[in-house]
Amino acid sequence: MTSLRGLIHKEWLHIRRDRRTAAVLVALPVVQVLLFGYAIRTDVDDVRLAVVDPAPDSATIALRNRFASAGVFRNVAVVRRTEELEPLFGSGVAQQAIVFYPGFAQDLGQGVPAKLLIITDATEPNTASLLQSYAQAVVDGYVRSLPASHARPAPAPRIVPQVRMRFNPTHESSNLFVPGLIAFVLTIISSLMTAISLTREKETGTMEALLVSPLRPWEIIVGKVTPYLAIGFVSVVAVLIEARLVFHVPLRGSVVLLLFEGGLYILVSLAFGILISARTSSQRLAMMGTLLATMLPNVLLSGFIFPVESMPRALQLLAYAIPGRWFVTIARGIMLKGVGLEYLWPQTLFLASIAAVLLTASVRSFNERLE
């Protein structure tokens, strides 16, 4: 009868023999703590600000300089008309806009409350509320810095900011999370299940039977991943229907474009799964490798939950290589902003490039492993 001590010793020997598994077990908590510690930030340090100033005067220039010197805002554009803000918000170039009305300095000089419009991209409700408070603090600081000669006898404020939240005016959190959940679900179905499926063939010894069959290596890959490609595509459709009927998430853009982008992301996830399975020898190691290489980065570094702009510069650069970041931006752009490929082509190009690189690397690694 096997003793408890003998069972523990046997499992320990198994872990020692599979050094890759042991290395992943040690590395996984370390990487998790680092990612969570640096990625979980609720503050925003780099607000992309656009300014509409149809008639620049001393007061508008002074307030613009106040925003620039706040250390939080980065001026990305100064335009003359509010209509020019549409492409800036649609493409994500601007997160927030300050709109000055004509006669701003004159109203301040005459003691009349000057009007100011603050427009904020509310696709991320928590970030939008934070940006609104940042802008309000800058305006209040500017009012307090005005010379005494401009003081009003009445306590009414001199600058009356009007607030407009775009794309998600009700601050519904489901509008933020549901588009990101599509990427999360597809990662589980495509990457994790593909990696486990291929490594299962190695563990059970059926891979040798496939190798002696008339099938070519690429045909083996296609045969193994096609069911998960179909399941992933059906999952996209199911999640979109659920998002509309259950959570009432708007779908303002093209459904066809969103399905195409979803198919492209599925290809990326499948390529990840093939690459991981080619480099691992057990289902357990494939599962841990997939969690470490795909799911954690896609959750933490994609902007799904935490804004990328609030992360350290090193993680922001690393996020460029995370496919989920581009797909989350695309999904939110189509569903919440209603934009098309004319605004989303850079993200689509990044996603297509990542898919091409990963597919090439995964097929080569699989062929080398078979040889």
C-alpha positions as CSV (number, residue, x, y, z in Angstrom):
1,M,0.0,0.0,0.0
2,T,1.4,3.3,-1.0
3,S,2.3,5.6,1.9
4,L,1.7,9.3,2.0
5,R,5.4,9.9,2.2
6,G,6.0,7.8,-0.8
7,L,3.3,9.6,-2.8
8,I,4.8,13.0,-2.0
9,H,8.3,11.7,-2.9
10,K,7.0,10.3,-6.2
11,E,5.3,13.6,-7.1
12,W,8.4,15.6,-6.2
13,L,10.5,13.3,-8.5
14,H,8.1,13.9,-11.3
15,I,8.4,17.7,-10.9
16,R,12.2,17.4,-10.8
17,R,12.2,15.4,-14.0
18,D,10.0,17.9,-15.8
19,R,12.2,21.0,-15.2
20,R,10.1,23.2,-17.5
21,T,7.1,22.7,-15.3
22,A,9.1,23.5,-12.2
23,A,10.5,26.6,-13.8
24,V,7.0,27.8,-14.7
25,L,5.7,27.0,-11.2
26,V,8.4,29.2,-9.8
27,A,8.1,32.0,-12.4
28,L,4.3,32.2,-12.5
29,P,3.8,33.9,-9.0
30,V,6.8,36.2,-9.5
31,V,5.4,37.4,-12.8
32,Q,1.9,37.7,-11.4
33,V,3.1,39.9,-8.6
34,L,5.1,42.1,-10.9
35,L,2.3,42.5,-13.4
36,F,-0.3,43.2,-10.8
37,G,1.9,45.5,-8.8
38,Y,2.8,47.7,-11.8
39,A,-0.4,47.3,-13.9
40,I,-3.0,48.0,-11.3
41,R,-3.1,51.8,-11.4
42,T,-6.2,53.9,-11.1
43,D,-4.5,57.2,-11.7
44,V,-3.8,58.6,-15.2
45,D,-0.5,60.4,-15.9
46,D,-0.9,61.2,-19.6
47,V,-4.2,62.7,-20.7
48,R,-4.4,63.3,-24.4
49,L,-6.0,66.8,-24.6
50,A,-7.4,68.6,-27.6
51,V,-8.3,72.3,-27.5
52,V,-11.0,74.2,-29.5
53,D,-10.1,77.9,-29.5
54,P,-11.9,79.7,-32.3
55,A,-10.7,83.2,-31.1
56,P,-7.5,83.0,-29.0
57,D,-7.1,85.7,-26.4
58,S,-5.0,86.3,-23.3
59,A,-7.4,84.3,-21.1
60,T,-7.7,81.3,-23.3
61,I,-3.9,81.1,-23.9
62,A,-3.3,81.5,-20.1
63,L,-5.7,78.6,-19.3
64,R,-4.2,76.5,-22.1
65,N,-0.8,77.0,-20.6
66,R,-2.2,76.1,-17.2
67,F,-3.3,72.7,-18.6
68,A,0.1,72.2,-20.2
69,S,2.0,72.9,-17.0
70,A,-0.3,70.7,-14.9
71,G,2.0,67.7,-15.6
72,V,-1.0,65.4,-16.4
73,F,-2.2,66.7,-19.8
74,R,-0.5,66.4,-23.1
75,N,-1.8,68.7,-25.8
76,V,-2.4,66.7,-29.0
77,A,-4.2,69.3,-31.1
78,V,-5.5,72.9,-31.2
79,V,-8.4,73.4,-33.6
80,R,-10.8,76.1,-34.5
81,R,-14.1,74.2,-34.7
82,T,-15.8,71.5,-32.6
83,E,-16.5,69.5,-35.8
84,E,-12.7,68.8,-36.0
85,L,-12.9,66.9,-32.7
86,E,-14.8,64.0,-34.3
87,P,-11.8,62.2,-35.9
88,L,-9.6,62.9,-32.9
89,F,-12.1,61.1,-30.6
90,G,-12.9,58.4,-33.1
91,S,-9.3,57.4,-33.6
92,G,-8.4,57.7,-29.9
93,V,-5.9,60.5,-30.5
94,A,-7.8,62.6,-27.9
95,Q,-9.3,61.5,-24.6
96,Q,-10.6,64.9,-23.6
97,A,-11.3,68.3,-25.2
98,I,-11.6,71.8,-23.9
99,V,-13.8,74.1,-25.9
100,F,-13.6,77.9,-25.4
101,Y,-16.4,80.1,-26.5
102,P,-15.7,83.4,-28.3
103,G,-15.3,86.4,-25.9
104,F,-13.9,84.3,-23.1
105,A,-11.4,87.0,-21.9
106,Q,-14.0,89.7,-22.3
107,D,-16.5,87.9,-20.1
108,L,-13.9,87.5,-17.4
109,G,-13.0,91.1,-17.5
110,Q,-16.6,92.2,-17.2
111,G,-17.3,89.9,-14.3
112,V,-19.6,87.8,-16.4
113,P,-19.3,84.0,-15.9
114,A,-17.3,82.7,-18.8
115,K,-18.5,79.5,-20.5
116,L,-16.2,76.5,-21.0
117,L,-17.1,73.1,-22.4
118,I,-15.2,70.0,-21.2
119,I,-15.8,66.9,-23.5
120,T,-14.5,63.6,-22.2
121,D,-14.3,60.2,-23.8
122,A,-16.3,58.0,-21.4
123,T,-15.7,54.6,-23.0
124,E,-13.8,54.0,-19.7
125,P,-16.2,55.4,-17.1
126,N,-13.8,55.4,-14.1
127,T,-11.1,57.1,-16.2
128,A,-13.5,59.6,-17.6
129,S,-14.6,60.6,-14.1
130,L,-11.0,61.0,-13.1
131,L,-10.2,63.1,-16.2
132,Q,-13.2,65.3,-15.5
133,S,-11.9,66.0,-11.9
134,Y,-8.4,66.8,-13.3
135,A,-9.8,69.3,-15.7
136,Q,-12.1,70.9,-13.1
137,A,-9.1,71.2,-10.7
138,V,-7.1,73.1,-13.4
139,V,-10.0,75.4,-14.1
140,D,-10.5,76.1,-10.4
141,G,-6.8,76.8,-9.9
142,Y,-6.8,79.3,-12.7
143,V,-9.8,81.1,-11.3
144,R,-8.1,81.4,-7.9
145,S,-5.0,82.8,-9.6
146,L,-6.8,85.7,-11.3
147,P,-5.8,89.1,-10.0
148,A,-8.0,90.9,-7.6
149,S,-9.1,93.5,-10.2
150,H,-11.2,90.8,-11.8
151,A,-12.9,89.8,-8.6
152,R,-16.7,89.8,-8.6
153,P,-18.7,91.2,-5.7
154,A,-21.1,88.2,-6.0
155,P,-19.9,84.7,-5.0
156,A,-20.9,83.2,-8.4
157,P,-18.1,81.5,-10.3
158,R,-16.4,83.3,-13.1
159,I,-15.9,80.2,-15.2
160,V,-18.9,77.9,-15.6
161,P,-17.7,74.6,-17.1
162,Q,-20.2,72.5,-18.9
163,V,-19.6,68.8,-19.0
164,R,-20.3,66.4,-21.9
165,M,-19.5,62.7,-21.7
166,R,-19.2,61.0,-25.1
167,F,-19.9,57.4,-26.1
168,N,-21.0,56.3,-22.7
169,P,-22.8,59.2,-21.0
170,T,-24.5,57.0,-18.4
171,H,-21.2,55.6,-17.2
172,E,-22.4,52.0,-17.6
173,S,-19.6,49.7,-16.5
174,S,-20.9,46.9,-18.7
175,N,-20.0,49.1,-21.7
176,L,-16.5,49.0,-20.5
177,F,-16.1,45.3,-19.6
178,V,-18.2,43.4,-22.2
179,P,-16.1,44.4,-25.3
180,G,-13.0,43.3,-23.3
181,L,-14.6,40.1,-22.2
182,I,-14.8,39.1,-25.9
183,A,-11.0,39.0,-26.0
184,F,-10.8,37.1,-22.7
185,V,-13.3,34.4,-23.9
186,L,-11.6,34.0,-27.2
187,T,-8.2,33.6,-25.5
188,I,-9.6,30.8,-23.3
189,I,-11.2,29.0,-26.2
190,S,-8.6,29.5,-28.9
191,S,-5.2,29.6,-27.1
192,L,-5.8,27.3,-24.1
193,M,-7.9,24.6,-25.7
194,T,-5.6,24.5,-28.8
195,A,-2.5,24.1,-26.7
196,I,-4.0,21.4,-24.6
197,S,-5.5,19.6,-27.6
198,L,-2.1,19.3,-29.4
199,T,-0.1,18.3,-26.3
200,R,-2.8,15.7,-25.5
201,E,-1.8,13.9,-28.7
202,K,1.8,13.8,-27.5
203,E,0.9,12.5,-24.1
204,T,-1.4,9.7,-25.4
205,G,1.0,8.7,-28.1
206,T,-1.5,9.3,-30.9
207,M,0.8,11.9,-32.5
208,E,3.0,9.2,-33.9
209,A,-0.1,7.7,-35.6
210,L,-0.8,11.1,-37.2
211,L,2.8,11.4,-38.4
212,V,2.7,8.0,-40.3
213,S,-0.6,9.0,-41.9
214,P,-0.8,10.6,-45.4
215,L,-1.5,14.0,-43.7
216,R,1.1,16.7,-43.9
217,P,2.1,18.7,-40.8
218,W,0.1,21.7,-41.8
219,E,-2.9,19.5,-42.4
220,I,-2.6,18.1,-38.9
221,I,-2.5,21.6,-37.5
222,V,-5.5,22.7,-39.6
223,G,-7.4,19.6,-38.6
224,K,-6.8,20.2,-34.9
225,V,-7.5,23.9,-34.8
226,T,-10.5,24.2,-37.2
227,P,-13.1,23.1,-34.6
228,Y,-11.8,25.7,-32.1
229,L,-11.8,28.3,-34.9
230,A,-15.5,27.5,-35.5
231,I,-16.3,27.5,-31.7
232,G,-14.5,30.8,-31.3
233,F,-16.5,32.4,-34.1
234,V,-19.7,31.1,-32.7
235,S,-18.7,32.5,-29.3
236,V,-18.2,36.0,-30.8
237,V,-21.7,35.9,-32.2
238,A,-23.1,34.6,-28.9
239,V,-21.3,37.2,-26.8
240,L,-22.5,40.0,-29.1
241,I,-26.1,38.8,-28.8
242,E,-25.8,38.6,-25.1
243,A,-24.2,42.0,-24.8
244,R,-27.2,43.6,-26.7
245,L,-30.0,41.6,-25.1
246,V,-28.8,41.2,-21.6
247,F,-26.4,44.1,-20.9
248,H,-27.8,46.5,-23.5
249,V,-24.3,47.4,-24.7
250,P,-24.7,49.6,-27.9
251,L,-23.5,48.3,-31.2
252,R,-23.1,51.5,-33.2
253,G,-20.7,50.3,-35.8
254,S,-20.5,47.6,-38.4
255,V,-21.3,44.0,-37.2
256,V,-19.5,42.6,-40.3
257,L,-16.3,44.5,-39.4
258,L,-16.5,43.4,-35.8
259,L,-16.9,39.7,-36.8
260,F,-13.9,40.1,-39.2
261,E,-11.8,41.6,-36.4
262,G,-12.9,38.8,-34.1
263,G,-11.8,36.2,-36.7
264,L,-8.5,37.9,-37.0
265,Y,-8.0,37.8,-33.2
266,I,-9.0,34.1,-33.2
267,L,-6.2,33.4,-35.6
268,V,-3.7,35.2,-33.3
269,S,-4.9,33.1,-30.3
270,L,-4.8,29.9,-32.3
271,A,-1.2,30.6,-33.3
272,F,-0.3,31.3,-29.7
273,G,-1.8,27.9,-28.8
274,I,0.1,26.1,-31.5
275,L,3.4,27.8,-30.6
276,I,3.0,26.9,-26.9
277,S,2.1,23.3,-27.6
278,A,5.1,22.9,-29.9
279,R,7.4,24.0,-27.1
280,T,5.8,21.9,-24.3
281,S,5.5,18.2,-23.6
282,S,2.5,17.9,-21.2
283,Q,-1.0,19.3,-20.9
284,R,-0.2,20.7,-17.5
285,L,2.8,22.7,-18.8
286,A,0.8,23.8,-21.8
287,M,-1.9,25.1,-19.6
288,M,0.4,27.0,-17.3
289,G,2.4,28.4,-20.3
290,T,-0.8,29.6,-21.9
291,L,-1.9,31.3,-18.6
292,L,1.4,33.0,-18.3
293,A,1.9,34.0,-21.9
294,T,-1.6,35.0,-23.1
295,M,-4.3,35.2,-20.5
296,L,-2.5,37.3,-17.8
297,P,-1.1,39.9,-20.3
298,N,-4.4,40.1,-22.1
299,V,-6.2,40.8,-18.9
300,L,-3.7,43.2,-17.3
301,L,-2.0,44.9,-20.2
302,S,-4.8,45.2,-22.8
303,G,-6.7,48.1,-21.2
304,F,-9.5,45.7,-20.5
305,I,-9.7,46.7,-16.8
306,F,-6.9,49.2,-16.2
307,P,-5.9,52.0,-18.5
308,V,-2.6,51.5,-20.3
309,E,-1.8,55.2,-20.0
310,S,-1.5,54.9,-16.2
311,M,1.1,52.1,-16.4
312,P,4.9,52.6,-16.3
313,R,6.6,53.3,-19.6
314,A,8.1,49.8,-19.8
315,L,4.7,48.2,-19.5
316,Q,3.2,50.6,-22.0
317,L,5.9,49.5,-24.5
318,L,5.3,45.8,-23.7
319,A,1.5,46.3,-24.3
320,Y,2.3,47.0,-28.0
321,A,3.0,43.3,-28.3
322,I,-0.2,42.2,-26.6
323,P,-2.8,41.3,-29.2
324,G,-5.7,41.8,-26.7
325,R,-4.8,45.5,-26.4
326,W,-5.5,46.1,-30.1
327,F,-8.7,44.0,-30.2
328,V,-10.1,45.7,-27.1
329,T,-9.6,49.1,-28.7
330,I,-11.2,47.8,-31.9
331,A,-14.2,46.3,-30.1
332,R,-14.8,49.4,-28.1
333,G,-14.4,51.6,-31.1
334,I,-16.9,49.7,-33.2
335,M,-19.4,49.0,-30.4
336,L,-19.3,52.3,-28.4
337,K,-18.0,54.9,-30.9
338,G,-19.4,53.5,-34.1
339,V,-16.2,54.1,-36.0
340,G,-15.1,52.1,-39.0
341,L,-11.9,50.9,-40.6
342,E,-10.9,54.4,-41.6
343,Y,-10.1,55.0,-37.9
344,L,-9.2,51.5,-36.8
345,W,-6.8,50.5,-39.6
346,P,-3.7,51.0,-37.4
347,Q,-5.0,48.6,-34.8
348,T,-6.1,46.2,-37.5
349,L,-2.7,46.3,-39.1
350,F,-1.0,45.7,-35.8
351,L,-3.3,42.7,-35.2
352,A,-2.7,41.3,-38.7
353,S,1.1,41.7,-38.3
354,I,1.0,39.8,-35.0
355,A,-1.1,37.1,-36.5
356,A,1.3,36.6,-39.5
357,V,4.4,36.5,-37.2
358,L,2.8,34.1,-34.8
359,L,1.4,31.8,-37.5
360,T,4.8,31.6,-39.2
361,A,6.6,30.9,-35.9
362,S,4.1,28.4,-34.7
363,V,4.1,26.4,-37.9
364,R,7.9,26.3,-38.0
365,S,8.2,25.3,-34.4
366,F,5.6,22.6,-34.9
367,N,7.5,21.2,-37.9
368,E,10.8,21.3,-36.0
369,R,9.2,19.4,-33.1
370,L,7.8,16.8,-35.4
371,E,11.2,16.3,-37.1
